[in-house]
Amino acid sequence: MSMGLLIGGVSFFSSGAIVSSTKRLFKNPYFQLLFGFYALHLLGLVWSENLTYGWNDVRQKSSLVIIPIIVLYRDDWSQVKIDRLLQLFLATLSITALVNFSTYFFFKDELQLVDIRSMSLFESHIRFGILIGLGAGVTLYFMQKKQLNIYLVLILLSWFGFYSYYSQVLSGILSFFICLFVFSALQFKKYRPIFYSLVAIPILCVIALFYYLQLPVDYPKIEMANHEQLANVWNAKSTLSYDSLDAKEQPLKFTLIRYLSSKSLTLDAAGVSSLTDQDINYIEKGYADVRETSGGIPARLFQVRYELQHPGNPNLHPITERLELWRNAWFTIQKSPFIGVGNGDIDDALQISYDERGSKLIKERRLRAHQSYLTFWLAFGLVGIVSFLWLQGYFLIQTLKNKNILALCFGLIALVTFLFEDTLETQAGITFFSFFYALFSIQIGKTQAK
């Protein structure tokens, strides 16, 4: 990504038309919005005390402006060039996903890839999962334009769908289904019964999900276990001590007891003796329930269900930990809801709130909000959250007006995944958002000009 920025910057400064390109850029309403949002980060330094942190944030967020400049400064973009770029994206995405899956499936033990999150070798598993979802949208876009053979379309959609399922990235799965839903719904818009049926599907899925998540998941209490027998037999079958931690840094004894219970085995020597070598391997890796070993969406949803029903210790439990991050961010926002704390003081303000609330999170897990809307409200107050929503809302309104389905998919993916991620706090997230925001604005602009 850094090399891409460097090469793009050199291209811009060597174009020989910097002045005219700059004037054209600032006439672009999409660039104006991105530039204004970036300028808010500079303004936020005025009421920030930690200027070192603040300037680092400004430096990192500069890609919000630099990448659109690299994309938009040229005036010779054609639909053919945009399509070629999207084809390159699709090919790169497919190959990278294949490398990730093959490496994890065949060499995870040799490379010590602890869990499914480490399957994404080159960037965050969440960011890559979202890209996979958008890849499904690009595939459907080319199918609609009849630029891909139907068999290749089916292969790509099946591959991206399988990867989303296997990787267990909920944001990626949501992104995948957003693209399928948008293309399917708009395709059958004229056929009311089919259209309404498609619209009803997400509603039914949400109802089914809430029903599933409230189904009880109970295990015997730790005191019911015969720890002496468990320790003796376990230590004879495994290289990890009964009193040590598993690969996910959870107390191994608790992982073992939950795993035995999930297989309806007794919590004593007989229960551990019944475990296979594969079971021992799963427990050492931190799988606390046999249902978690199946992989895919069912395993991930079961983990979510368990965590929601057993919220005692949020550390290293993705769902309950994230809920604690959100609660802490909201607690901090309420101290200064109108102007925020300034982008330089976000981390300091959050750490103070963790202490004031007596949070159970350990110091290493006391992270930022992991929710973009809360983050920008916390940093800049009402101006921050309103400008961030307007940045996305304007884009979505224009895509709907111009019937740009792929851009609409991207806009909805960003809107939804911002609910679960601090996307614009990482270089990969900023690159994803600013690049596609700028690229699709070219398509929208060309449609408006006709």
Backbone torsions as a table, in degrees:
resi	resn	phi	psi	omega
1	MET	NA	-40.1	178.8
2	SER	-64.7	-40.3	177.9
3	MET	-65.1	-38.3	177.9
4	GLY	-61.5	-43.1	177.7
5	LEU	-63.9	-40.7	-179.0
6	LEU	-64.8	-48.4	-179.7
7	ILE	-63.5	-42.3	178.5
8	GLY	-63.7	-39.4	178.5
9	GLY	-64.3	-43.2	177.8
10	VAL	-61.0	-41.6	178.9
11	SER	-60.8	-41.5	-179.4
12	PHE	-64.9	-48.9	-175.3
13	PHE	-73.4	-19.6	178.8
14	SER	-96.1	4.0	-176.3
15	SER	-71.9	-23.5	-179.8
16	GLY	77.8	7.2	-178.6
17	ALA	-136.1	45.0	-174.6
18	ILE	-64.5	-44.2	-176.7
19	VAL	-64.8	-49.7	-178.8
20	SER	-65.7	-37.5	178.8
21	SER	-65.3	-40.3	-179.7
22	THR	-65.1	-42.8	177.9
23	LYS	-60.7	-42.9	-179.8
24	ARG	-66.5	-37.1	178.7
25	LEU	-59.9	-45.5	-175.4
26	PHE	-77.5	-5.0	170.4
27	LYS	-89.6	-9.9	-179.5
28	ASN	-82.7	117.2	-176.3
29	PRO	-62.9	-29.5	179.9
30	TYR	-70.4	-41.3	177.1
31	PHE	-67.1	-37.6	177.7
32	GLN	-57.3	-43.6	-179.8
33	LEU	-65.3	-44.9	179.3
34	LEU	-64.9	-42.0	179.9
35	PHE	-64.8	-41.5	178.5
36	GLY	-63.3	-38.8	179.5
37	PHE	-67.3	-38.6	177.2
38	TYR	-67.1	-40.3	179.8
39	ALA	-60.3	-29.8	177.8
40	LEU	-61.5	-32.3	178.0
41	HIS	-68.7	-34.2	175.1
42	LEU	-69.1	-41.7	179.6
43	LEU	-64.6	-34.5	-178.7
44	GLY	-62.9	-17.9	177.9
45	LEU	-69.5	-21.3	-177.2
46	VAL	-60.5	-40.2	-179.3
47	TRP	-109.4	26.3	174.3
48	SER	-102.9	138.5	176.2
49	GLU	-90.4	-36.1	-179.0
50	ASN	-88.6	84.0	-174.9
51	LEU	-72.3	-27.1	177.3
52	THR	-61.7	-48.1	178.2
53	TYR	-64.9	-41.5	-177.4
54	GLY	-63.8	-45.8	179.8
55	TRP	-66.3	-32.9	175.9
56	ASN	-64.9	-38.2	177.0
57	ASP	-64.9	-42.9	178.3
58	VAL	-62.0	-42.5	178.5
59	ARG	-61.4	-45.5	-179.1
60	GLN	-65.6	-40.0	-177.9
61	LYS	-75.5	-8.0	-179.4
62	SER	-59.3	-23.9	177.6
63	SER	-63.5	-22.4	176.0
64	LEU	-59.8	-26.8	-180.0
65	VAL	-103.8	-40.6	-175.6
66	ILE	-62.8	-45.5	-177.7
67	ILE	-63.9	-46.4	175.1
68	PRO	-60.4	-34.0	176.5
69	ILE	-61.7	-45.9	-179.9
70	ILE	-61.6	-38.4	-177.8
71	VAL	-78.1	-42.0	-167.1
72	LEU	-96.3	-12.0	-174.0
73	TYR	-67.9	-26.1	179.0
74	ARG	-75.9	145.0	178.1
75	ASP	-110.7	12.8	-177.2
76	ASP	-111.0	23.4	177.0
77	TRP	-68.0	131.3	173.1
78	SER	-121.0	164.2	179.2
79	GLN	-63.4	-31.8	178.4
80	VAL	-63.0	-43.7	179.1
81	LYS	-65.7	-41.0	178.2
82	ILE	-62.5	-43.1	179.8
83	ASP	-64.9	-38.1	178.0
84	ARG	-64.6	-38.9	178.0
85	LEU	-64.6	-40.9	178.6
86	LEU	-67.7	-34.2	176.6
87	GLN	-66.3	-39.8	176.8
88	LEU	-64.1	-41.6	176.4
89	PHE	-58.8	-44.4	-178.5
90	LEU	-64.5	-43.2	-179.9
91	ALA	-66.0	-45.0	-179.8
92	THR	-62.9	-42.0	-180.0
93	LEU	-62.4	-44.7	-179.1
94	SER	-62.5	-45.4	-178.6
95	ILE	-66.9	-43.3	-179.7
96	THR	-62.7	-41.6	178.2
97	ALA	-62.7	-39.0	179.1
98	LEU	-65.8	-42.4	177.3
99	VAL	-62.6	-46.0	178.8
100	ASN	-57.3	-51.9	-176.0
101	PHE	-64.5	-45.8	-177.9
102	SER	-62.1	-42.8	-179.8
103	THR	-63.4	-46.1	-178.0
104	TYR	-68.4	-41.5	-174.9
105	PHE	-69.9	-37.9	-173.4
106	PHE	-101.4	-24.6	-171.3
107	PHE	-129.8	20.1	-175.1
108	LYS	-64.9	-33.7	179.4
109	ASP	-71.8	-43.1	-179.3
110	GLU	-64.9	-36.6	-178.1
111	LEU	-93.3	1.4	179.2
112	GLN	55.5	46.8	175.0
113	LEU	-84.1	103.5	-166.3
114	VAL	-64.1	-49.4	-177.6
115	ASP	-141.8	-175.4	-172.5
116	ILE	-62.8	-24.6	-179.4
117	ARG	-65.9	-26.4	-178.9
118	SER	-82.5	2.5	177.9
119	MET	-67.6	-29.0	177.1
120	SER	-80.2	103.9	-169.7
121	LEU	-80.4	-25.1	-167.5
122	PHE	-110.8	-15.0	178.1
123	GLU	-160.9	-179.9	179.7
124	SER	-53.6	135.6	178.8
125	HIS	-61.8	-30.0	179.3
126	ILE	-70.8	-47.9	179.6
127	ARG	-60.4	-43.4	-178.0
128	PHE	-68.0	-36.4	176.9
129	GLY	-60.5	-39.0	178.2
130	ILE	-67.4	-39.5	176.9
131	LEU	-62.8	-38.4	177.2
132	ILE	-61.2	-42.5	177.6
133	GLY	-60.4	-44.6	177.9
134	LEU	-65.6	-32.2	177.0
135	GLY	-59.1	-35.6	175.8
136	ALA	-63.3	-39.7	177.7
137	GLY	-64.3	-41.4	178.5
138	VAL	-63.5	-39.4	177.5
139	THR	-60.2	-46.6	179.2
140	LEU	-66.5	-32.1	177.3
141	TYR	-62.5	-45.9	179.5
142	PHE	-71.6	-30.3	174.5
143	MET	-64.0	-43.2	179.6
144	GLN	-62.5	-35.4	179.1
145	LYS	-84.5	-0.4	179.6
146	LYS	59.5	38.5	177.8
147	GLN	-105.6	1.6	176.1
148	LEU	-130.5	137.9	175.1
149	ASN	-61.5	140.7	-175.9
150	ILE	-58.9	-34.0	179.4
151	TYR	-69.4	-37.9	176.9
152	LEU	-67.6	-36.7	176.1
153	VAL	-60.1	-47.1	-179.8
154	LEU	-63.8	-38.7	179.1
155	ILE	-65.0	-47.2	-178.7
156	LEU	-64.5	-44.8	-179.9
157	LEU	-63.7	-40.3	178.5
158	SER	-64.6	-40.7	-179.2
159	TRP	-66.7	-47.6	179.9
160	PHE	-65.4	-37.7	177.6
161	GLY	-65.0	-43.8	178.7
162	PHE	-64.1	-43.3	-179.4
163	TYR	-62.8	-42.3	178.3
164	SER	-60.9	-43.2	-179.8
165	TYR	-64.6	-47.2	-173.8
166	TYR	-71.0	-35.1	-174.8
167	SER	-75.9	-18.1	175.8
168	GLN	64.0	22.2	177.3
169	VAL	-85.9	107.1	-174.5
170	LEU	-62.3	-37.9	177.4
171	SER	-63.4	-37.3	178.1
172	GLY	-68.2	-41.0	178.3
173	ILE	-63.7	-42.8	176.3
174	LEU	-59.9	-44.0	-179.8
175	SER	-61.6	-42.8	179.4
176	PHE	-60.3	-46.8	-177.1
177	PHE	-75.1	-26.6	173.9
178	ILE	-61.2	-44.8	179.7
179	CYS	-64.9	-45.7	178.3
180	LEU	-60.2	-43.7	-177.4
181	PHE	-65.8	-46.5	-176.9
182	VAL	-62.7	-48.7	-179.3
183	PHE	-64.9	-41.0	-179.0
184	SER	-67.5	-45.3	-177.2
185	ALA	-64.1	-44.1	-178.7
186	LEU	-72.1	-28.4	177.9
187	GLN	-65.7	-35.7	-176.6
188	PHE	-107.8	24.4	-176.3
189	LYS	-60.7	-34.4	-178.6
190	LYS	-73.9	-21.4	-178.1
191	TYR	-99.9	90.2	-170.2
192	ARG	-51.8	-48.5	-178.2
193	PRO	-58.5	-42.9	179.7
194	ILE	-67.9	-41.6	-179.5
195	PHE	-60.7	-47.8	-179.3
196	TYR	-66.0	-33.5	177.2
197	SER	-64.5	-41.5	178.8
198	LEU	-65.7	-38.9	178.9
199	VAL	-65.8	-33.4	-178.3
200	ALA	-72.6	-24.7	-176.1
201	ILE	-58.5	-50.5	179.3
202	PRO	-60.0	-36.0	179.6
203	ILE	-64.1	-45.0	179.4
204	LEU	-65.6	-36.9	178.6
205	CYS	-64.3	-40.5	179.0
206	VAL	-65.1	-42.8	178.6
207	ILE	-61.9	-45.3	179.6
208	ALA	-63.5	-37.5	-179.9
209	LEU	-65.2	-45.3	179.1
210	PHE	-63.0	-37.7	178.3
211	TYR	-64.5	-44.3	-178.3
212	TYR	-64.5	-42.4	-175.2
213	LEU	-67.2	-22.3	-179.5
214	GLN	-90.8	-5.1	176.4
215	LEU	-65.3	131.5	-173.2
216	PRO	-66.6	143.6	172.9
217	VAL	-126.1	105.2	-175.2
218	ASP	-120.0	146.7	176.0
219	TYR	-131.2	155.1	176.0
220	PRO	-60.4	150.7	178.0
221	LYS	-67.2	151.8	-176.3
222	ILE	-60.6	-30.2	-178.0
223	GLU	-67.9	-20.2	-178.4
224	MET	-77.1	-11.4	-177.8
225	ALA	-82.2	147.4	173.5
226	ASN	-90.2	89.2	-171.0
227	HIS	-64.6	-33.2	-179.7
228	GLU	-64.3	-46.2	179.0
229	GLN	-67.0	-42.7	179.9
230	LEU	-59.0	-44.9	-177.6
231	ALA	-65.0	-44.5	-177.3
232	ASN	-62.1	-47.9	-177.5
233	VAL	-72.8	-41.0	-179.9
234	TRP	-61.6	-46.0	-177.8
235	ASN	-64.2	-23.3	177.5
236	ALA	-81.0	-22.9	-175.9
237	LYS	-101.1	-16.8	-173.9
238	SER	-130.6	154.4	176.0
239	THR	-82.9	-15.2	177.0
240	LEU	-89.5	133.8	-179.4
241	SER	-69.4	149.2	178.6
242	TYR	-59.1	-31.6	-177.8
243	ASP	-96.3	13.5	-179.7
244	SER	-96.7	-167.9	177.7
245	LEU	-107.1	149.1	174.6
246	ASP	-80.6	-175.0	-176.2
247	ALA	-65.3	-21.0	178.0
248	LYS	-94.6	11.8	177.7
249	GLU	63.5	33.1	172.9
250	GLN	-101.6	148.9	175.4
251	PRO	-56.5	120.7	-172.8
252	LEU	-61.5	-34.6	-178.3
253	LYS	-60.8	-38.2	178.9
254	PHE	-69.9	-39.3	177.4
255	THR	-61.0	-43.8	-179.9
256	LEU	-62.4	-46.1	-177.0
257	ILE	-64.5	-42.5	177.8
258	ARG	-63.7	-40.6	-177.7
259	TYR	-66.1	-43.6	177.1
260	LEU	-59.7	-43.1	-179.0
261	SER	-64.3	-38.6	-179.1
262	SER	-65.8	-23.7	177.5
263	LYS	-98.8	9.5	179.7
264	SER	59.6	36.2	177.6
265	LEU	-100.9	153.3	-179.0
266	THR	-71.9	151.7	-176.9
267	LEU	-91.0	59.4	-179.4
268	ASP	-151.5	-165.5	-176.9
269	ALA	-60.2	-40.6	-178.6
270	ALA	-61.8	-39.0	-179.6
271	GLY	-64.1	-47.0	-179.3
272	VAL	-67.0	-35.9	179.5
273	SER	-63.7	-25.7	-179.0
274	SER	-79.6	-11.1	-178.1
275	LEU	-73.9	139.8	177.0
276	THR	-83.2	170.7	176.2
277	ASP	-60.8	-35.5	178.4
278	GLN	-66.0	-40.2	176.9
279	ASP	-61.1	-44.4	179.2
280	ILE	-58.9	-42.8	180.0
281	ASN	-63.0	-41.4	178.3
282	TYR	-62.5	-44.0	-178.5
283	ILE	-64.7	-42.8	177.9
284	GLU	-60.2	-32.6	179.8
285	LYS	-81.8	-7.2	175.9
286	GLY	103.1	7.7	176.1
287	TYR	-75.7	115.5	-174.8
288	ALA	-96.9	-1.1	179.8
289	ASP	-150.1	138.1	-177.0
290	VAL	-61.3	-24.8	179.2
291	ARG	-71.2	-19.7	178.3
292	GLU	-77.4	-17.2	-175.3
293	THR	-82.8	-11.6	-176.4
294	SER	-70.9	-22.4	179.7
295	GLY	78.9	173.5	176.2
296	GLY	74.9	-167.0	-176.7
297	ILE	-61.4	-44.0	-179.2
298	PRO	-56.9	-42.3	179.8
299	ALA	-64.1	-42.3	-179.0
300	ARG	-67.2	-42.1	179.8
301	LEU	-66.6	-34.2	177.7
302	PHE	-65.7	-40.5	177.0
303	GLN	-60.4	-42.7	178.4
304	VAL	-61.2	-45.3	-179.1
305	ARG	-60.4	-43.5	180.0
306	TYR	-65.9	-45.7	-177.0
307	GLU	-63.4	-39.3	-179.8
308	LEU	-66.2	-31.9	-177.5
309	GLN	-89.2	-13.2	179.7
310	HIS	-131.7	71.1	-172.5
311	PRO	-85.4	11.9	-172.7
312	GLY	-53.0	-58.9	-178.4
313	ASN	-112.3	107.3	-175.2
314	PRO	-77.3	-13.2	-174.2
315	ASN	-61.5	129.2	176.2
316	LEU	64.0	15.7	171.9
317	HIS	-111.4	106.3	-167.6
318	PRO	-51.1	-42.9	-174.5
319	ILE	-74.7	-54.7	-178.2
320	THR	-66.4	-31.8	176.7
321	GLU	-65.0	-43.3	-179.7
322	ARG	-66.8	-39.0	176.7
323	LEU	-60.5	-37.7	177.6
324	GLU	-67.8	-37.7	176.2
325	LEU	-62.0	-42.1	179.7
326	TRP	-66.2	-43.2	179.2
327	ARG	-61.2	-40.7	-179.1
328	ASN	-67.8	-39.7	178.9
329	ALA	-64.1	-43.3	179.9
330	TRP	-65.3	-38.8	176.5
331	PHE	-59.7	-40.5	-179.2
332	THR	-72.0	-38.6	178.6
333	ILE	-59.2	-39.9	-176.5
334	GLN	-63.5	-18.6	177.5
335	LYS	-73.3	-32.0	-178.7
336	SER	-148.0	70.6	-172.3
337	PRO	-73.1	-20.8	-172.1
338	PHE	-92.0	-40.1	-179.0
339	ILE	-115.4	-7.9	179.9
340	GLY	73.3	-172.8	-177.4
341	VAL	-102.7	-4.4	-174.6
342	GLY	89.2	142.5	-175.5
343	ASN	-68.0	-16.4	176.9
344	GLY	-78.6	-21.9	-173.2
345	ASP	-108.4	10.5	-177.5
346	ILE	-57.0	-54.4	-175.1
347	ASP	-64.4	-42.8	-179.9
348	ASP	-62.1	-43.7	-179.4
349	ALA	-64.5	-39.5	179.8
350	LEU	-66.4	-41.1	-179.3
351	GLN	-64.9	-37.0	176.2
352	ILE	-63.3	-41.8	-179.7
353	SER	-66.2	-37.4	176.9
354	TYR	-58.2	-43.3	-180.0
355	ASP	-67.9	-43.8	-178.8
356	GLU	-63.4	-35.4	-178.6
357	ARG	-85.0	-9.6	-176.4
358	GLY	64.1	42.8	-176.7
359	SER	-59.7	144.9	178.7
360	LYS	-81.0	-8.8	179.8
361	LEU	-66.6	137.2	175.2
362	ILE	-71.2	162.6	-173.6
363	LYS	-56.1	-40.2	-176.8
364	GLU	-67.7	-21.9	-177.3
365	ARG	-103.0	5.5	178.2
366	ARG	-83.3	80.3	-170.9
367	LEU	-97.1	-175.4	176.0
368	ARG	-74.2	-174.0	-166.8
369	ALA	-66.9	-28.4	-174.7
370	HIS	56.1	37.4	175.5
371	GLN	-159.1	114.4	-168.6
372	SER	-62.5	-38.7	-177.7
373	TYR	-65.4	-42.9	176.7
374	LEU	-64.2	-38.7	-178.0
375	THR	-62.0	-47.1	-176.8
376	PHE	-75.6	-27.9	172.7
377	TRP	-67.5	-43.0	179.1
378	LEU	-62.3	-40.7	-176.1
379	ALA	-75.3	-45.5	-169.6
380	PHE	-122.8	7.1	178.4
381	GLY	71.4	-151.9	-176.7
382	LEU	-63.6	-35.4	178.1
383	VAL	-60.7	-40.2	-179.0
384	GLY	-64.6	-48.9	-176.9
385	ILE	-70.0	-37.4	179.5
386	VAL	-67.6	-44.5	-179.7
387	SER	-65.7	-36.9	178.9
388	PHE	-66.9	-41.0	177.7
389	LEU	-68.5	-37.6	179.4
390	TRP	-67.6	-37.9	176.7
391	LEU	-54.7	-42.9	-179.6
392	GLN	-82.3	-39.8	-177.0
393	GLY	-62.6	-43.0	179.4
394	TYR	-61.1	-43.6	179.3
395	PHE	-60.0	-46.4	-178.4
396	LEU	-66.4	-39.2	179.3
397	ILE	-61.8	-43.4	-179.6
398	GLN	-68.5	-37.0	178.3
399	THR	-65.0	-37.8	177.7
400	LEU	-66.8	-42.9	179.6
401	LYS	-61.0	-38.1	-174.7
402	ASN	-98.2	3.2	175.0
403	LYS	55.8	41.2	176.7
404	ASN	-93.2	96.1	-170.1
405	ILE	-67.2	-41.9	-178.1
406	LEU	-65.9	-41.1	176.6
407	ALA	-63.5	-37.2	177.1
408	LEU	-62.3	-41.9	177.3
409	CYS	-59.0	-47.4	178.9
410	PHE	-59.6	-46.6	-178.8
411	GLY	-60.5	-41.4	179.4
412	LEU	-70.4	-38.4	176.9
413	ILE	-59.9	-46.1	178.6
414	ALA	-62.1	-47.7	-177.4
415	LEU	-57.7	-43.6	-176.3
416	VAL	-77.4	-46.5	-175.2
417	THR	-71.0	-23.2	173.6
418	PHE	-61.1	-20.8	178.3
419	LEU	-68.8	-23.7	-173.0
420	PHE	-117.4	-7.7	-173.6
421	GLU	-137.4	151.2	167.8
422	ASP	-88.9	63.3	-171.0
423	THR	-56.4	-41.1	-174.8
424	LEU	-86.6	16.6	175.2
425	GLU	-104.0	2.8	177.8
426	THR	-127.4	152.8	-180.0
427	GLN	-62.5	-40.1	179.8
428	ALA	-63.7	-41.7	-179.7
429	GLY	-67.2	-42.8	178.8
430	ILE	-63.3	-43.1	-179.9
431	THR	-61.8	-45.7	178.5
432	PHE	-57.2	-51.4	-174.2
433	PHE	-69.1	-51.0	-173.7
434	SER	-69.5	-34.8	-179.9
435	PHE	-66.3	-53.0	-177.3
436	PHE	-71.4	-31.6	175.5
437	TYR	-59.6	-46.2	179.8
438	ALA	-69.1	-43.8	-176.9
439	LEU	-62.6	-46.2	-178.8
440	PHE	-72.0	-24.4	176.7
441	SER	-66.5	-27.2	175.6
442	ILE	-64.4	-46.6	179.8
443	GLN	-61.8	-44.1	-179.1
444	ILE	-63.9	-42.6	-179.5
445	GLY	-62.5	-39.6	179.0
446	LYS	-66.5	-37.3	178.8
447	THR	-67.5	-39.4	179.9
448	GLN	-66.5	-33.4	-176.3
449	ALA	-73.9	-17.4	-177.0
450	LYS	-73.3	NA	NA
